[in-house]
Amino acid sequence: MSSPAAAPPAPNNLKRIVAASLIGTTIEWYDFFLYGSAAALVFNELFFPDSDPLVGTLLSFLTYAVGFAARPLGALVFGHYGDRLGRKKLLVLSLLLMGGATFAIGLLPTHATIGSAAPVLLTVLRLVQGFALGGEWGGAVLLVSEHGDARRRGFWASWPQTGAPAGQLLATGVLALLTAVLSDSAFVAWGWRIPFLLSGVLVIVGLWIRLSVDESPVFKQALAQAEARKADAGAERMPIVAVLRHHWRDVLVAMGARMAENISYYVITAFILVYATTSAGVSKQTALNAVLVASALHFAVIPAWGALSDRIGRRPVYLIGAAGVGLWMFPFFALIDTGGFASLLLAVTVGLVLHGAMYAPQAAFFSEMFATRMRYSGASIGAQFASVAAGAPAPLIATALLSDHGSSTPIALYVIAASLLTIVAVAAAKETRHRDLAEVTPSGDVEGPADAKPARDAHTV
């Protein structure tokens, strides 16, 4: 028998929860993306000065990729304790870790001051960033998904997803402003530190908001039930074991679904700063401005895609995005090659709008795959393990392909291959939008006398 579902929160309370998750994820992504932009623009000069420019960029992106390598570890640790202790406590910790590491990067001596120790310290701080972000995403989307109205879960859960373009917008905006008002020499000498130090102020604001929200009622209900059923003690101790036992197919689906979404995003927003400035002759300021405007539009369309997933399903919307990104790659690079700002802006904007069709339903889609007491672990593992193979090496692979071939064609084919993989993964899943998160069992089924169609739809492959 299913237990009574937790009562939905009052609208004002839900909005406060959504705002807390959105602001927290915005700060986390600001910190993470700021590093990526700095890696493309100045870190090759500051931390790898003995290399030629393109090799220095490759080394800079390598430290960028290291942050992704730590994300699965963060997913495991934060997922384990988030499923045992709750979502809120772990979200506070992730924000402190990310903000502290970013602030420390702003104080870091460069290669000219301390030699080879500089890139080593930079790499360590990047690892801390990745570890924190690996635990942030799952908790933030679950806090909203488990509080929200089931009929509009796709819409409400998409709002924490807008933290990514909001963070990108904030990071790119600060860098664009600094590059506009400072000379190149001043920016390289000290101006680049300002956005990293600004993170300290943002973290204080984020903590104040995040500490004001309540723990997920679905989690509290599941915790009370688990304590009453000591037979579930094994899953209580090790949620990861339960995930791999009951949800391994869902983990694989989530990983496959992330491939096109993750790779396309970092090619469109991070690698473009290299490609546009080195191959298309576009200035840093122009490239940053294009990403800035496109990120604002990306932010706006994500909730719309999330709402559409509530009407027609998570899978159809996701497949639109995966297919669209693959089809857009050749026009994307052709537009950039023209060297005009309008063409560059069109290329990035269309790419990010299509990316939003994957990213928006992802929060609800992944949340609906897993049982409550292993949901933080399952969603985080599926999302973050994929990032090691997808987002982590994407700018690195794209830069290497450009260096070896001097053409964008191999890069476009690389993204197209990822799109095909995502299409296969999402097509292999079953629709999840009818699922009641409070009634999901460890096997992924839905308990109780639900009507036939939602019960069948609730199963995943």
C-alpha positions in Angstrom: 0.0 0.0 0.0 1.2 3.5 -0.6 1.5 5.9 2.1 -0.4 9.2 2.0 1.4 11.7 -0.1 2.9 14.7 1.6 0.7 17.8 1.2 2.0 20.2 -1.4 3.6 23.4 0.0 1.8 26.7 0.0 2.6 28.7 -3.2 4.7 31.3 -1.4 6.7 28.5 0.4 7.3 26.7 -2.9 8.5 30.0 -4.5 10.9 30.5 -1.6 12.3 27.0 -2.1 12.6 27.5 -5.8 14.4 30.9 -5.2 16.8 29.3 -2.7 17.7 26.5 -5.1 18.0 28.9 -8.0 20.2 31.4 -6.2 22.4 28.6 -4.8 22.9 26.9 -8.1 23.6 30.3 -9.8 26.4 30.9 -7.4 27.8 27.4 -7.8 27.7 27.7 -11.6 29.1 31.2 -11.5 32.1 29.9 -9.7 32.5 26.9 -12.0 32.0 28.8 -15.3 34.2 31.6 -14.2 37.1 29.2 -14.1 36.3 28.0 -17.6 36.2 31.5 -19.1 39.4 32.5 -17.3 41.0 29.3 -18.6 40.2 30.3 -22.2 41.2 33.9 -21.7 44.2 34.3 -19.3 45.2 31.2 -17.4 47.4 30.0 -20.2 49.5 33.2 -19.8 49.4 33.3 -16.0 50.0 29.7 -15.1 51.5 28.0 -18.2 53.7 30.8 -19.7 56.5 28.5 -21.1 54.1 26.9 -23.6 53.1 28.2 -27.0 49.7 29.9 -27.0 47.6 26.9 -28.2 49.5 24.4 -26.0 49.1 26.7 -23.1 45.3 26.8 -23.8 45.3 23.0 -23.9 47.0 22.8 -20.5 44.7 25.4 -19.1 41.7 23.4 -20.3 43.3 20.3 -18.8 43.1 21.9 -15.3 39.5 22.9 -16.3 38.7 19.2 -17.0 40.2 18.1 -13.6 37.3 19.8 -11.9 35.0 17.4 -13.7 37.0 14.4 -12.6 36.2 15.3 -9.0 32.4 15.6 -9.7 31.7 11.8 -9.5 33.4 11.7 -6.1 31.3 14.6 -4.9 28.2 12.8 -6.3 29.0 9.7 -4.3 29.8 11.4 -1.0 27.1 14.1 -1.1 24.6 11.6 -2.5 25.3 9.1 0.3 24.9 11.6 3.1 22.1 13.5 1.3 20.1 10.3 1.2 20.8 9.7 4.9 20.8 13.2 6.5 18.7 15.2 4.1 19.1 17.5 1.1 19.4 20.9 2.9 22.5 20.2 5.0 24.5 18.9 2.1 23.5 21.9 -0.1 24.9 24.3 2.5 28.2 22.4 2.7 28.5 22.4 -1.1 28.0 26.1 -1.3 30.7 26.7 1.3 33.2 24.5 -0.4 32.6 26.0 -3.9 32.7 29.6 -2.7 35.8 29.0 -0.6 37.8 27.4 -3.4 36.8 30.2 -5.9 37.7 32.9 -3.5 41.1 31.2 -2.9 41.8 31.2 -6.7 41.4 35.0 -6.7 44.2 35.1 -4.1 46.5 32.6 -5.9 50.0 33.6 -6.8 50.8 33.1 -10.5 53.7 31.2 -12.2 55.8 34.3 -12.3 55.7 34.5 -8.5 56.0 30.9 -7.2 56.8 28.9 -10.3 55.4 25.4 -10.9 53.6 25.5 -7.5 51.1 27.9 -9.0 49.5 25.4 -11.5 49.6 22.7 -8.8 47.6 24.9 -6.4 45.3 25.9 -9.2 44.6 22.3 -9.9 43.9 21.5 -6.2 41.4 24.3 -6.0 39.7 23.2 -9.2 39.4 19.7 -7.7 37.5 21.2 -4.7 35.2 23.1 -7.1 34.4 19.9 -8.9 33.8 18.0 -5.7 31.4 20.6 -4.5 29.5 20.9 -7.8 29.2 17.1 -8.0 27.1 17.2 -4.8 25.2 20.4 -5.5 23.2 19.6 -8.6 21.3 16.5 -7.3 20.4 18.2 -4.0 19.2 21.4 -5.5 16.9 19.8 -8.1 15.6 17.2 -5.6 14.7 19.9 -3.0 12.4 21.5 -5.6 11.1 18.3 -7.2 10.2 16.8 -3.8 8.4 19.9 -2.6 6.6 20.9 -5.8 3.3 20.3 -7.5 3.5 17.0 -9.3 1.4 18.3 -12.2 4.0 21.1 -12.8 7.1 19.3 -11.6 8.9 19.8 -14.9 8.3 23.5 -14.8 9.3 24.0 -11.1 12.3 21.7 -11.3 13.6 23.5 -14.3 14.2 26.7 -12.3 17.3 25.3 -10.5 18.5 24.4 -14.0 18.4 28.1 -15.0 21.2 28.5 -12.4 23.6 27.3 -15.1 22.9 30.0 -17.7 22.4 32.5 -14.8 25.8 31.6 -13.5 27.3 31.7 -17.0 25.6 35.1 -17.6 27.0 36.5 -14.3 30.5 35.1 -14.9 30.6 36.2 -18.5 29.0 39.6 -17.7 31.6 40.4 -15.0 34.5 39.4 -17.3 33.0 41.3 -20.2 32.7 44.4 -18.0 36.3 44.1 -16.8 37.7 43.5 -20.3 35.8 46.6 -21.5 37.0 49.0 -18.8 40.5 47.6 -18.3 43.4 47.4 -20.7 44.7 44.0 -21.6 47.7 44.4 -19.4 45.7 45.5 -16.4 43.2 42.6 -16.8 46.1 40.1 -17.0 48.0 41.7 -14.1 45.1 42.0 -11.5 41.7 42.5 -13.1 41.0 38.8 -13.5 41.1 38.3 -9.8 38.1 40.5 -9.1 35.3 38.1 -10.2 36.9 35.3 -8.2 37.0 37.4 -5.0 33.4 38.5 -5.7 32.4 34.9 -5.0 32.9 35.5 -1.3 30.1 38.1 -1.2 27.8 35.9 -3.3 28.3 32.9 -1.0 27.2 34.9 2.1 24.0 35.9 0.3 23.4 32.3 -0.9 23.9 30.8 2.6 21.4 33.3 4.1 18.8 32.2 1.6 19.5 28.5 1.6 19.4 28.2 5.4 15.9 29.7 5.4 14.1 26.8 3.6 12.7 23.5 5.0 13.9 20.0 4.3 12.0 18.1 1.6 8.7 16.7 3.0 9.1 13.6 0.8 12.5 12.9 2.2 11.2 13.4 5.8 8.3 11.0 5.1 10.6 8.4 3.6 13.1 8.7 6.6 10.3 8.1 9.1 9.1 5.1 7.2 12.6 3.7 6.9 13.2 4.1 10.7 9.9 2.2 11.3 11.1 -0.6 9.0 14.5 -1.7 10.2 14.6 -4.3 7.4 15.6 -1.4 5.1 18.8 -0.8 7.2 21.1 -2.1 4.5 19.9 0.5 2.0 20.0 3.1 4.7 23.7 2.5 5.3 24.7 2.4 1.6 22.4 4.1 -0.9 24.9 3.5 -3.7 24.5 -0.3 -3.3 20.7 0.0 -3.6 21.1 2.3 -6.7 23.3 -0.2 -8.5 21.1 -3.1 -7.5 17.7 -1.6 -8.4 18.4 1.3 -10.7 21.5 0.5 -12.8 19.5 0.8 -16.0 18.3 4.2 -15.0 21.9 5.3 -14.2 22.9 4.2 -17.7 20.0 6.1 -19.2 20.9 9.2 -17.3 24.5 9.0 -18.3 23.6 8.6 -22.0 21.1 11.4 -21.8 23.9 13.7 -20.5 26.3 13.2 -23.4 24.9 15.6 -26.0 23.6 18.0 -23.3 27.0 18.3 -21.6 29.3 18.2 -24.6 27.3 20.7 -26.7 27.1 23.1 -23.8 30.8 23.4 -23.2 31.6 23.5 -26.9 29.1 26.4 -27.3 30.0 28.4 -24.3 33.7 27.6 -23.4 35.4 26.4 -26.6 33.8 29.1 -28.6 36.0 31.7 -26.8 39.0 29.8 -28.3 37.6 29.1 -31.7 36.1 32.6 -32.3 39.3 34.4 -31.3 41.9 32.1 -33.0 40.2 30.9 -36.1 37.5 33.5 -36.9 39.5 36.6 -35.9 36.8 37.7 -33.4 37.9 39.8 -30.4 37.6 38.5 -26.9 35.1 41.2 -26.1 32.9 40.3 -29.1 32.9 36.6 -28.2 32.1 37.3 -24.5 29.3 39.7 -25.5 27.7 37.0 -27.8 27.8 34.4 -25.0 26.4 37.0 -22.6 23.3 37.8 -24.7 22.7 34.2 -25.6 22.9 33.1 -22.0 20.2 35.5 -21.1 17.9 33.9 -23.7 19.0 30.5 -22.5 17.8 31.4 -19.0 14.4 32.5 -20.4 13.6 29.4 -22.5 14.5 26.8 -19.9 11.3 27.2 -17.8 9.3 27.2 -21.1 10.8 23.8 -22.1 10.2 22.5 -18.6 6.5 23.5 -18.8 6.3 21.8 -22.2 7.6 18.6 -20.6 4.7 18.6 -18.2 2.3 18.7 -21.2 3.9 16.3 -23.7 6.4 14.4 -21.5 10.1 14.5 -20.6 11.3 12.3 -23.5 9.8 14.2 -26.4 11.2 17.5 -25.3 14.6 15.9 -24.5 14.7 14.3 -28.0 13.9 17.6 -29.7 17.0 19.1 -28.0 19.3 16.2 -28.7 18.4 16.0 -32.4 18.4 19.8 -32.8 21.9 20.3 -31.4 23.3 17.7 -33.7 21.7 19.2 -36.7 22.8 22.7 -35.7 26.6 22.0 -35.4 27.6 22.6 -39.1 25.6 25.9 -39.4 26.9 26.8 -35.9 30.6 26.9 -37.1 29.7 28.3 -40.5 28.1 31.3 -38.8 31.1 31.9 -36.5 33.5 31.7 -39.5 31.9 34.8 -41.0 33.4 36.8 -38.2 30.4 39.1 -37.7 28.8 39.7 -34.3 25.2 39.1 -35.5 26.2 35.7 -37.0 28.1 34.7 -33.9 25.2 35.7 -31.7 22.7 33.7 -33.8 25.0 30.6 -33.7 25.3 30.6 -29.9 21.7 31.6 -29.2 20.1 28.8 -31.4 22.6 26.3 -29.9 21.7 27.3 -26.3 17.9 27.3 -27.0 18.2 23.7 -28.3 20.4 22.8 -25.4 17.7 24.1 -23.1 15.3 21.5 -24.5 17.6 18.8 -22.9 18.6 20.6 -19.8 15.1 21.8 -18.7 13.3 18.4 -18.3 16.5 16.8 -17.0 15.9 17.7 -13.4 12.4 16.2 -13.2 13.3 13.3 -15.5 16.2 12.1 -13.4 14.4 12.7 -10.1 11.5 10.5 -11.3 13.8 7.6 -12.0 14.9 6.9 -8.5 13.3 5.9 -5.1 13.4 8.6 -2.4 16.0 7.1 -0.1 18.4 6.6 -3.0 17.3 9.5 -5.2 20.1 11.9 -4.3 22.7 9.2 -5.0 21.1 7.9 -8.1 20.4 11.3 -9.8 23.9 12.6 -8.8 25.8 9.5 -10.0 23.9 9.3 -13.3 24.5 13.0 -14.0 28.1 13.5 -12.7 29.7 10.3 -13.8 28.6 11.2 -17.4 30.3 14.6 -17.0 33.7 12.9 -16.8 33.3 11.5 -20.3 31.2 14.4 -21.7 31.7 18.0 -20.4 35.2 17.4 -18.8 37.1 16.7 -22.0 34.8 18.6 -24.4 36.8 21.9 -24.7 40.1 19.9 -24.5 39.0 17.5 -27.3 37.6 20.4 -29.4 40.9 22.4 -29.0 43.0 19.3 -29.9 40.9 18.6 -33.0 41.2 22.2 -34.1 45.0 22.0 -33.5 45.4 18.8 -35.5 43.0 19.5 -38.4 42.7 23.3 -38.5 39.0 22.8 -39.3 35.7 22.8 -37.4 34.4 19.7 -39.2 35.8 17.1 -36.8 34.4 19.1 -33.9 31.0 19.2 -35.4 31.1 15.5 -36.0 32.2 15.0 -32.4 29.0 16.8 -31.1 26.8 14.9 -33.7 28.1 11.6 -32.4 27.2 12.6 -28.8 23.7 13.6 -30.0 23.1 10.2 -31.5 24.2 8.5 -28.3 21.8 10.7 -26.3 18.9 9.9 -28.7 19.5 6.2 -28.3 19.6 6.5 -24.4 16.5 8.7 -24.1 14.6 6.6 -26.6 15.4 3.5 -24.5 13.7 5.1 -21.4 10.0 5.1 -20.6 8.1 8.3 -19.8 8.2 9.3 -16.1 6.1 12.4 -15.8 3.1 10.6 -14.1 5.2 9.3 -11.3 4.4 10.2 -7.7 7.8 10.8 -6.0 6.4 9.8 -2.6 5.3 6.4 -3.9 8.4 5.2 -5.7 9.7 1.9 -4.4 13.4 0.8 -4.4 12.8 -1.2 -7.6 11.6 2.0 -9.4 7.9 0.9 -9.5 5.0 2.9 -8.2 3.0 1.5 -5.2 -0.7 1.5 -4.7 -3.8 1.3 -6.9 -2.7 3.9 -9.4 -4.6 3.8 -12.7 -3.1 1.6 -15.3 -1.6 4.1 -17.6 0.4 6.1 -15.1 1.6 2.9 -13.5 3.0 1.6 -16.8 4.5 5.0 -17.6 6.2 5.1 -14.3 8.5 2.1 -15.1 11.9 2.8 -16.7 13.9 0.4 -18.8 
